[in-house]
Amino acid sequence: MLKEIMEQPQALEKTLHQDRRKFTDIALDILRAGQVIFTACGTSRYAALVGRYLFAKVGRKFSDVVIASEFGYFADAVDKNTVVIAVSQSGETADVVEGVKLARDAGAKIISIVNRPNSMLADMSHHTIHLNCGPEIGVAATKTFLSQLAVFYLLTFSMINSFGKARIQLRDMYSKVAEALDCNNDRLNKLSHKLRDKNDFYYLARGINFAIASEGALKLKEISYVHAEGMPAGELKHGTLALIEPGIPVITICPTDYTYNETLNNAVEAKSRGAYIIAISDKESDIYDFWIKIPQVDELLYPMIAVVPLQLLAYHMAVARGYDPDKPR
């Protein structure tokens, strides 16, 4: 797992080897569609949530993300005017495949985003986008998540005829991702030993960063066996705040983007209850008990940077608690 976390700059570079014309054709299909539905499970679903934000903010195309195991219950709303974007690292995820079968039978156009070219999902699709990031051996998805985000950036900017611009911006991210890895690895190792006896973690973020909070929580649950919950920061006061007690780690994703001030206010709410505030940000604040520093990037690209230290935190927490992150339960 650590190897695959650390090789993400190289994986990102491989992912960018994509055909501009193919992305343009797919983008046009998306723009023409009456409705667009993402379907995926787990980590891939959180990548799709970022894609949904990008489609709305840049492409001005509203879409929805449906959990693959729930997709069948919405199948009656799918027709020939629907584009279904199926996201699966393996291309063999049973729930995703079943949903895609139903959508195809209803006449929908299927676009799959996979890491394995010769997969069941690829065979069922009208268009297939390959991540090209190399095989992922670790059980907990890391580099494929980052590659999925890169594909969504390229696809989104293809909707406004700016594929080339997106690829240039993403090339600048190689060094930014490497920086986020290098400056945080040792510090997060130490933090993990401090927090290894904690059994409840809360991850907060807003807007495009919310999916990263959920992905960070999933990683911690999956390999460290710690209860972790990711949520939109604005939802904290609607019930969950009652669970915040002194010493509970609250991880806040608050880069200096359009979500910064409101997310910081939510961190203050949690801190007033005694929470230990761990912040992922490019700007320091007295509110933070522990600052995870990330480089400053374009506000749409923060998810690609913010997820990296969360992957490292999950890895080091697993090791600090005596578990093998490559062989989770």
Sine and cosine of phi, psi and omega as CSV:
sin_phi,cos_phi,sin_psi,cos_psi,sin_omega,cos_omega
0.00,0.00,-0.70,0.71,-0.02,-1.00
-0.89,0.46,-0.66,0.76,0.03,-1.00
-0.84,0.54,-0.70,0.71,-0.06,-1.00
-0.96,0.28,-0.49,0.87,0.12,-0.99
-0.90,0.43,-0.72,0.70,-0.11,-0.99
-0.96,0.28,-0.37,0.93,-0.02,-1.00
-1.00,-0.07,0.25,0.97,-0.04,-1.00
-0.90,0.44,-0.57,0.82,0.08,-1.00
-0.86,0.51,-0.64,0.77,0.02,-1.00
-0.94,0.33,-0.62,0.78,0.03,-1.00
-0.89,0.45,-0.63,0.78,0.02,-1.00
-0.89,0.46,-0.65,0.76,0.02,-1.00
-0.87,0.49,-0.67,0.74,0.01,-1.00
-0.91,0.41,-0.61,0.79,-0.04,-1.00
-0.88,0.47,-0.52,0.86,-0.08,-1.00
-0.96,0.28,-0.07,1.00,0.08,-1.00
-0.98,0.18,0.99,0.14,-0.06,-1.00
-0.78,-0.62,0.37,-0.93,-0.02,-1.00
-1.00,0.03,0.91,-0.41,-0.01,-1.00
-0.83,0.56,-0.68,0.73,-0.05,-1.00
-0.90,0.44,-0.67,0.75,0.03,-1.00
-0.87,0.49,-0.70,0.72,-0.01,-1.00
-0.90,0.43,-0.59,0.80,0.04,-1.00
-0.91,0.42,-0.69,0.72,0.01,-1.00
-0.88,0.47,-0.69,0.72,0.00,-1.00
-0.91,0.41,-0.67,0.75,0.01,-1.00
-0.87,0.49,-0.63,0.77,0.02,-1.00
-0.91,0.42,-0.64,0.77,0.06,-1.00
-0.87,0.49,-0.65,0.76,0.00,-1.00
-0.92,0.40,-0.70,0.71,-0.02,-1.00
-0.91,0.41,-0.55,0.84,-0.01,-1.00
-0.98,0.19,-0.34,0.94,-0.12,-0.99
-0.91,0.41,0.57,-0.82,0.10,-1.00
-0.93,0.36,-0.61,0.80,0.09,-1.00
-0.54,-0.84,0.52,-0.86,0.00,-1.00
-0.84,-0.54,0.78,-0.62,-0.02,-1.00
-0.79,-0.61,0.81,-0.58,0.18,-0.98
-1.00,0.02,0.63,-0.77,0.15,-0.99
-0.71,-0.70,0.71,-0.70,-0.08,-1.00
-0.17,-0.99,0.12,-0.99,0.04,-1.00
-0.80,-0.60,0.46,-0.89,0.19,-0.98
0.80,0.59,-0.75,-0.66,-0.04,-1.00
-0.84,0.54,-0.66,0.75,0.00,-1.00
-0.89,0.46,-0.53,0.85,0.04,-1.00
-0.92,0.38,-0.61,0.80,0.03,-1.00
-0.93,0.37,-0.57,0.82,0.12,-0.99
-0.89,0.46,-0.65,0.76,0.01,-1.00
-0.90,0.44,-0.56,0.83,0.04,-1.00
-0.90,0.44,-0.61,0.79,0.09,-1.00
-0.90,0.43,-0.68,0.74,0.04,-1.00
-0.85,0.53,-0.64,0.77,0.01,-1.00
-0.88,0.47,-0.69,0.73,0.05,-1.00
-0.89,0.46,-0.68,0.74,-0.01,-1.00
-0.90,0.43,-0.69,0.72,0.01,-1.00
-0.84,0.54,-0.68,0.74,-0.05,-1.00
-0.95,0.31,-0.68,0.73,-0.13,-0.99
-0.98,0.21,-0.62,0.78,-0.08,-1.00
-0.98,-0.18,-0.77,0.64,-0.07,-1.00
-1.00,0.08,-0.13,0.99,-0.03,-1.00
0.82,0.57,0.58,0.81,0.01,-1.00
-0.88,-0.48,0.91,-0.42,0.02,-1.00
-0.97,0.24,0.65,-0.76,0.02,-1.00
-0.57,-0.82,0.10,-1.00,0.02,-1.00
-0.72,-0.70,0.41,-0.91,0.05,-1.00
-0.90,-0.44,0.84,-0.54,-0.01,-1.00
-0.89,-0.46,0.79,-0.61,0.07,-1.00
-0.84,0.54,0.73,-0.68,-0.13,-0.99
-0.84,0.54,-0.62,0.78,-0.02,-1.00
-0.94,0.35,-0.26,0.96,0.02,-1.00
-0.98,-0.20,-0.15,0.99,-0.15,-0.99
-0.87,0.50,-0.61,0.79,-0.02,-1.00
-0.85,0.53,-0.49,0.87,-0.02,-1.00
-0.97,0.26,-0.21,0.98,0.03,-1.00
-0.95,-0.31,0.07,1.00,-0.16,-0.99
-0.88,0.48,-0.46,0.89,-0.01,-1.00
-0.90,0.43,-0.34,0.94,-0.02,-1.00
-1.00,-0.01,-0.02,1.00,-0.03,-1.00
-1.00,-0.05,0.70,-0.72,0.03,-1.00
-0.55,-0.84,-0.23,-0.97,-0.07,-1.00
-0.93,0.36,-0.23,0.97,0.04,-1.00
-1.00,-0.06,0.17,0.99,-0.04,-1.00
-0.98,-0.22,0.69,-0.73,0.22,-0.98
-0.95,-0.30,0.81,-0.59,0.05,-1.00
-0.95,-0.31,0.84,-0.55,0.05,-1.00
-0.97,-0.24,0.95,-0.31,-0.05,-1.00
-0.99,-0.14,0.82,-0.58,-0.08,-1.00
-0.90,-0.44,0.86,-0.52,-0.02,-1.00
-0.39,-0.92,0.83,-0.56,0.01,-1.00
-0.85,0.53,-0.76,0.65,-0.09,-1.00
-0.99,0.15,-0.45,0.89,-0.12,-0.99
0.97,0.25,0.16,0.99,-0.04,-1.00
-0.82,-0.57,0.09,1.00,-0.05,-1.00
-0.85,0.52,0.88,-0.48,-0.18,-0.98
-0.85,0.53,-0.71,0.70,-0.03,-1.00
-0.89,0.45,-0.63,0.78,0.01,-1.00
-0.92,0.39,-0.71,0.70,-0.01,-1.00
-0.87,0.50,-0.69,0.73,-0.01,-1.00
-0.89,0.46,-0.68,0.73,0.02,-1.00
-0.90,0.44,-0.64,0.77,0.00,-1.00
-0.91,0.41,-0.61,0.80,0.06,-1.00
-0.85,0.52,-0.72,0.70,0.01,-1.00
-0.88,0.47,-0.67,0.74,-0.02,-1.00
-0.91,0.40,-0.65,0.76,0.03,-1.00
-0.89,0.46,-0.68,0.73,0.00,-1.00
-0.89,0.47,-0.47,0.88,0.00,-1.00
-1.00,0.08,-0.03,1.00,0.06,-1.00
0.99,-0.12,0.11,0.99,-0.04,-1.00
-0.95,0.32,0.43,-0.90,0.12,-0.99
-1.00,0.02,0.74,-0.67,-0.10,-1.00
-0.95,-0.33,0.81,-0.59,0.12,-0.99
-0.88,-0.47,0.83,-0.55,0.00,-1.00
-0.92,-0.38,0.56,-0.83,0.07,-1.00
-0.85,-0.53,0.94,-0.33,-0.16,-0.99
-0.69,-0.72,0.27,-0.96,0.06,-1.00
-0.97,-0.25,-0.26,0.96,0.00,-1.00
-0.93,-0.36,0.92,-0.39,-0.07,-1.00
-0.86,0.51,-0.70,0.71,-0.06,-1.00
-1.00,-0.04,0.95,0.31,-0.05,-1.00
-0.81,-0.59,0.31,-0.95,-0.01,-1.00
-0.87,0.50,-0.67,0.74,-0.04,-1.00
-0.91,0.41,-0.66,0.75,0.03,-1.00
-0.87,0.49,-0.64,0.77,-0.01,-1.00
-0.91,0.40,-0.44,0.90,-0.06,-1.00
-1.00,-0.01,-0.07,1.00,-0.19,-0.98
-0.99,-0.17,0.47,-0.88,0.11,-0.99
-0.98,0.20,-0.57,0.82,0.10,-0.99
-0.72,-0.70,0.61,-0.79,0.05,-1.00
-0.77,-0.64,0.75,-0.66,0.11,-0.99
-0.94,-0.34,0.81,-0.58,0.00,-1.00
-0.99,-0.11,0.66,-0.75,-0.01,-1.00
-0.95,0.32,-0.52,0.86,0.06,-1.00
0.89,0.46,0.28,0.96,-0.11,-0.99
-1.00,-0.03,0.08,1.00,0.00,-1.00
1.00,0.00,0.31,-0.95,-0.05,-1.00
-0.89,0.45,0.63,-0.77,0.06,-1.00
-0.97,-0.23,0.91,-0.42,-0.07,-1.00
-1.00,0.02,-0.57,0.82,-0.01,-1.00
-0.89,0.46,0.56,-0.83,0.01,-1.00
-0.93,0.36,-0.69,0.72,-0.01,-1.00
-0.99,0.16,0.87,-0.49,-0.06,-1.00
-0.92,0.39,0.77,-0.64,0.04,-1.00
-0.75,-0.66,-0.94,0.33,-0.09,-1.00
-0.92,0.40,-0.50,0.87,0.02,-1.00
-0.93,0.36,-0.52,0.86,0.05,-1.00
-0.89,0.45,-0.74,0.68,0.01,-1.00
-0.88,0.47,-0.63,0.78,0.02,-1.00
-0.92,0.39,-0.61,0.79,0.07,-1.00
-0.88,0.48,-0.67,0.74,0.04,-1.00
-0.88,0.48,-0.67,0.74,0.00,-1.00
-0.88,0.48,-0.66,0.75,0.03,-1.00
-0.89,0.46,-0.65,0.76,0.01,-1.00
-0.92,0.39,-0.58,0.82,0.08,-1.00
-0.89,0.45,-0.73,0.69,0.01,-1.00
-0.88,0.47,-0.67,0.74,-0.02,-1.00
-0.92,0.38,-0.67,0.74,0.01,-1.00
-0.88,0.47,-0.73,0.68,-0.04,-1.00
-0.96,0.29,-0.34,0.94,0.14,-0.99
-0.92,0.40,-0.44,0.90,0.02,-1.00
-0.93,0.36,-0.35,0.94,0.06,-1.00
-0.89,-0.45,0.40,0.92,0.08,-1.00
0.86,0.52,0.66,0.75,-0.02,-1.00
-0.76,-0.65,0.62,0.79,0.01,-1.00
-0.83,0.56,-0.72,0.69,-0.04,-1.00
-0.88,0.47,-0.67,0.75,0.02,-1.00
-0.89,0.46,-0.67,0.74,0.00,-1.00
-0.90,0.45,-0.65,0.76,-0.02,-1.00
-0.91,0.41,-0.61,0.79,0.05,-1.00
-0.89,0.45,-0.70,0.72,0.01,-1.00
-0.89,0.46,-0.65,0.76,-0.02,-1.00
-0.94,0.34,-0.51,0.86,0.07,-1.00
-0.90,0.43,-0.55,0.83,0.06,-1.00
-0.92,0.38,-0.30,0.95,-0.04,-1.00
-0.98,0.20,-0.29,0.96,0.01,-1.00
-0.80,0.60,-0.79,0.61,-0.07,-1.00
-0.95,0.33,-0.52,0.86,0.00,-1.00
-0.93,0.37,-0.68,0.73,0.05,-1.00
-0.90,0.43,-0.68,0.74,0.04,-1.00
-0.87,0.49,-0.64,0.77,0.03,-1.00
-0.90,0.44,-0.69,0.72,0.02,-1.00
-0.89,0.45,-0.55,0.83,0.05,-1.00
-0.95,0.31,-0.77,0.64,-0.12,-0.99
-0.91,0.42,-0.65,0.76,-0.11,-0.99
-0.99,0.12,-0.17,0.99,-0.08,-1.00
-0.90,-0.43,-0.27,0.96,-0.13,-0.99
-0.85,0.53,-0.81,0.58,-0.03,-1.00
-0.91,0.41,-0.64,0.77,-0.02,-1.00
-0.91,0.41,-0.63,0.78,0.01,-1.00
-0.96,0.29,-0.47,0.88,0.11,-0.99
-0.88,0.47,-0.72,0.70,0.02,-1.00
-0.92,0.40,-0.67,0.75,0.02,-1.00
-0.88,0.47,-0.62,0.79,-0.02,-1.00
-0.89,0.46,-0.62,0.78,0.04,-1.00
-0.92,0.38,-0.52,0.85,0.04,-1.00
-0.94,0.33,-0.57,0.82,-0.12,-0.99
-0.97,-0.22,0.08,1.00,-0.18,-0.98
-0.90,0.44,-0.34,0.94,0.01,-1.00
-1.00,-0.06,-0.01,1.00,0.04,-1.00
-0.98,0.21,0.65,-0.76,-0.07,-1.00
-0.89,-0.45,0.06,1.00,0.05,-1.00
-0.65,-0.76,0.80,-0.60,0.05,-1.00
-0.77,-0.64,0.61,-0.79,0.07,-1.00
-0.83,-0.56,0.73,-0.69,-0.04,-1.00
-0.90,-0.43,0.83,-0.56,-0.07,-1.00
-0.86,-0.52,0.62,-0.79,0.11,-0.99
-0.23,-0.97,0.17,-0.99,0.02,-1.00
-0.76,-0.64,0.30,-0.95,0.11,-0.99
0.84,0.54,-0.71,-0.71,-0.07,-1.00
-0.91,0.42,-0.35,0.94,-0.03,-1.00
-0.99,0.11,-0.22,0.98,-0.04,-1.00
-0.85,0.53,-0.67,0.74,-0.01,-1.00
-0.88,0.48,-0.50,0.86,0.01,-1.00
-0.95,0.31,-0.58,0.82,0.10,-1.00
-0.87,0.49,-0.70,0.72,0.00,-1.00
-0.92,0.39,-0.64,0.77,0.02,-1.00
-0.92,0.40,-0.66,0.76,0.05,-1.00
-0.88,0.48,-0.66,0.75,0.03,-1.00
-0.91,0.42,-0.65,0.76,0.02,-1.00
-0.87,0.49,-0.69,0.72,0.00,-1.00
-0.87,0.50,-0.68,0.74,-0.02,-1.00
-0.91,0.42,-0.68,0.73,0.03,-1.00
-0.89,0.46,-0.70,0.71,-0.18,-0.98
-0.91,0.41,-0.62,0.78,-0.11,-0.99
-0.89,-0.46,-0.26,0.97,0.01,-1.00
-0.95,-0.30,-0.20,0.98,0.02,-1.00
0.86,0.51,0.65,0.76,0.03,-1.00
-0.93,-0.37,0.66,-0.75,0.11,-0.99
-0.92,0.40,0.83,-0.56,0.00,-1.00
-0.62,-0.79,0.63,-0.78,-0.07,-1.00
-0.73,-0.69,0.81,-0.58,0.08,-1.00
-0.97,-0.24,0.68,-0.73,-0.05,-1.00
-0.45,-0.89,0.39,-0.92,0.16,-0.99
-0.89,0.47,0.75,-0.66,-0.12,-0.99
-0.84,0.54,-0.54,0.84,0.00,-1.00
-0.92,0.39,-0.29,0.96,0.01,-1.00
-1.00,0.08,-0.15,0.99,-0.07,-1.00
-0.82,0.57,-0.68,0.74,-0.08,-1.00
-0.97,0.24,-0.17,0.99,-0.01,-1.00
-1.00,-0.06,0.84,0.55,0.10,-1.00
0.89,-0.45,-0.78,0.62,-0.13,-0.99
-0.92,0.40,-0.45,0.89,0.00,-1.00
-0.83,0.55,-0.45,0.90,0.01,-1.00
-0.91,0.42,-0.32,0.95,-0.01,-1.00
-1.00,-0.03,-0.15,0.99,-0.04,-1.00
-0.98,0.19,0.90,-0.44,-0.02,-1.00
-0.84,-0.55,0.25,-0.97,-0.01,-1.00
-0.80,0.59,0.77,-0.64,0.08,-1.00
1.00,-0.02,-0.16,0.99,-0.01,-1.00
-0.94,0.33,0.78,-0.63,0.02,-1.00
-0.95,0.32,0.80,-0.60,0.11,-0.99
-0.86,-0.51,0.91,-0.42,-0.04,-1.00
-0.99,-0.12,0.87,-0.50,-0.10,-1.00
-0.91,-0.41,0.82,-0.57,0.06,-1.00
-0.99,-0.11,0.97,-0.26,-0.09,-1.00
-0.66,-0.75,0.93,0.38,0.13,-0.99
-0.93,0.37,0.22,-0.98,-0.04,-1.00
-0.99,0.14,0.88,0.48,0.07,-1.00
-0.92,-0.39,-0.33,-0.95,-0.07,-1.00
-0.93,0.37,-0.15,0.99,-0.01,-1.00
-0.98,-0.18,-0.07,1.00,-0.24,-0.97
-0.84,0.54,-0.85,0.53,-0.13,-0.99
-0.89,0.46,-0.70,0.71,-0.02,-1.00
-0.92,0.39,-0.62,0.78,0.02,-1.00
-0.92,0.39,-0.63,0.78,0.04,-1.00
-0.88,0.48,-0.63,0.78,0.05,-1.00
-0.88,0.47,-0.60,0.80,0.05,-1.00
-0.93,0.37,-0.56,0.83,0.08,-1.00
-0.90,0.43,-0.62,0.78,0.05,-1.00
-0.89,0.46,-0.65,0.76,0.05,-1.00
-0.84,0.54,-0.72,0.69,-0.01,-1.00
-0.93,0.37,-0.64,0.77,-0.02,-1.00
-0.91,0.41,-0.55,0.83,0.01,-1.00
-0.91,0.42,-0.33,0.94,0.08,-1.00
-1.00,-0.06,0.06,1.00,0.05,-1.00
0.99,-0.14,0.13,0.99,-0.02,-1.00
-0.90,0.44,0.49,-0.87,0.10,-1.00
-1.00,-0.04,0.95,-0.31,-0.15,-0.99
-1.00,0.02,0.88,-0.48,0.10,-0.99
-0.94,-0.33,0.88,-0.48,-0.10,-0.99
-0.91,-0.41,0.71,-0.71,0.16,-0.99
-0.98,-0.21,0.94,-0.34,-0.11,-0.99
-0.37,-0.93,0.34,-0.94,0.13,-0.99
-1.00,-0.10,0.13,0.99,-0.03,-1.00
-0.68,-0.73,0.77,-0.64,-0.03,-1.00
-0.98,0.19,0.43,-0.90,0.03,-1.00
-0.49,-0.87,0.52,-0.86,0.05,-1.00
-0.92,0.40,-0.28,0.96,0.00,-1.00
-0.94,0.35,-0.49,0.87,-0.10,-1.00
-0.97,0.24,0.69,-0.72,0.19,-0.98
-1.00,0.04,-0.47,0.88,0.06,-1.00
-0.57,-0.82,0.83,-0.56,-0.06,-1.00
-0.97,-0.26,0.87,-0.50,0.14,-0.99
-0.99,-0.11,0.96,-0.28,-0.12,-0.99
-0.99,0.14,0.75,-0.67,0.10,-1.00
-0.82,-0.57,0.44,-0.90,0.01,-1.00
-0.95,0.32,0.41,-0.91,0.03,-1.00
-0.98,0.19,0.75,-0.67,0.02,-1.00
-0.66,-0.75,0.04,-1.00,0.12,-0.99
-0.85,0.52,0.60,-0.80,-0.14,-0.99
-0.87,0.50,-0.46,0.89,0.03,-1.00
-0.97,0.26,-0.26,0.97,-0.07,-1.00
-0.99,-0.15,-0.05,1.00,-0.02,-1.00
-0.85,0.53,-0.58,0.82,0.04,-1.00
-0.82,0.57,-0.59,0.81,-0.02,-1.00
-0.93,0.36,-0.45,0.89,0.02,-1.00
-1.00,0.02,-0.66,0.76,-0.10,-1.00
-0.92,0.39,-0.52,0.85,-0.06,-1.00
-0.95,0.33,-0.45,0.89,-0.10,-0.99
-0.88,0.48,-0.79,0.61,0.04,-1.00
-0.91,0.42,-0.45,0.89,0.04,-1.00
-0.93,0.36,-0.57,0.82,0.10,-0.99
-0.90,0.43,-0.69,0.72,0.03,-1.00
-0.89,0.46,-0.66,0.75,0.01,-1.00
-0.87,0.49,-0.71,0.70,0.01,-1.00
-0.88,0.48,-0.69,0.73,0.01,-1.00
-0.87,0.48,-0.78,0.62,-0.06,-1.00
-0.93,0.38,-0.54,0.84,0.07,-1.00
-0.90,0.44,-0.67,0.74,0.02,-1.00
-0.87,0.50,-0.74,0.67,-0.02,-1.00
-0.91,0.42,-0.68,0.74,-0.01,-1.00
-0.89,0.45,-0.51,0.86,0.01,-1.00
-1.00,0.03,0.01,1.00,0.10,-0.99
1.00,0.03,0.38,0.92,-0.03,-1.00
-0.93,-0.38,0.42,-0.91,0.04,-1.00
-1.00,-0.04,0.93,-0.36,-0.04,-1.00
-0.92,0.40,-0.30,0.96,0.01,-1.00
-1.00,0.04,-0.15,0.99,0.02,-1.00
-0.71,-0.70,0.90,0.44,0.02,-1.00
-0.93,0.38,0.31,-0.95,-0.01,-1.00
-0.79,0.62,0.00,0.00,0.00,0.00
